Structures are given as C-alpha cells and as structure tokens.
Amino acid sequence: MIPLLEGALVGYALGSFPTAYLLVRWQTGLDIRQEGSGNVGGRNAYEVTGSRAIGLLTGLGDALKGLLALLVAGLLWRGDPNVLWASAVGSVAGHNYNLWLSLGAGRLSGGKGLATAGAILLLLAPWVVLAWCLLWWASYRFWLRDINRANIVATLWVGLLGGWPCGVEAALALGILSALVLGKHLPDARRWWAELKA
C-alpha cells in the first residue's frame, strides 16, 4: 500500500506543474484562472491568448507531465504496474485539482485532464485511447455537435467499460481517472441536463 501512495504523490507533484498558467502569464501577463472559462488547460490557453502555439504548447506540456510521472514511477518502483497506475491517477489529480493554484485562487483550480490522461493511457492502455477517440468522434459527429458533451459521453463509457481487459486494479484506476475528468465537466453536464429538462 505504501508504494501506491508514494507513486500517487509523485504523480501528483509532477501533474501539478501549471503549464497553462505559466505560459499564459508569460505570453500575456494574465491569470488564466480569471480569464475565459477559468480552466487551466490548452483550450482555454488558446482562447485567452488567441495563440494556437500557446494552446498546443500547453497541451503538449500537460501530456508530457503525465508521461514524466510514469517514467519516474517506473524507475523508482521498477515498473510495478500498480504503482504506474497510482502515479497516473496522481498525475491527473494534480493537473485537475492543483493545490498550488487553488491556494492562490481561493477555490479549486486546474485543467480538465484530457491531455494528461490521454498521454498516460497511450502507454498503459492504448486501446482505451482508441475507444475514447472513436466514441468522441461518433457522439460529436452524429449526435451532440458539442466538444464538451462529446468529452463527457466518451469518458463515461470508457470509464465504465475500458478497463475490463486490464484486470481489477487497472479497471479501478481507469474508473478513477474517468471520474477525475468527469468531475471537471460537471458545469457542462449541469447545463446539458437543464437543457434536456427544459
């Protein structure tokens, strides 16, 4: 149990590197937490700065910190798969619920975790990324026509079904990863639910 907690803490520390915050502050002097959607991620970084390069660099940085968490956990715990999954969960939690940014903002701050989780899963469970992309595309193209709602649908289904080939521990970790991502989509889900009831 101790290695899992340590792996999660290492992942959290690396995942909490505030890529979008630093790049937007450097480019514009603005605090991304107070601009646009307030989300500390690539899409909002692009919308706040108007720079595709900043949006892409943010997404790349968010992906790389997830991969770095896996690399460090793999080296420290000799590739123990359970510790790798723990570090993956910690990394996405650090990105989505960034302690350092939250203290400065007086509220929970962070990104939505898709780039970080996606990069991690490309290494640990690539079929999950493929399934997510196919579900996202189909739900966006044929049904929703809304990026955030397609994110919700694809993440929900992958969280429920994507981990079954991996064993219990990996399925549990994948469910937690999905919950972390879905938690940051709650405002979008509430708006969608209100529209459905109207």
Buried (B, 14 or more C-beta within 10 A) or exposed (E): EEBBEBBBBBBBBBBBBBBBBBBBEEBBEBBBBEBBBBBBBBBBBBBBBEBEEBBEBBBBBBBBBBBBBBBBBBEBBEEBBBBBBBBBBBBBBBBBBBBBBBEBBEEEBBBBBBBBBBBBBBBBBEEBBEBBEEBBEBBBEEEBEBEBBBBBBBBBBBBEBBBEEBEEBBBBBBBBBBBBBBBBBEEBBEEBEEEEEE
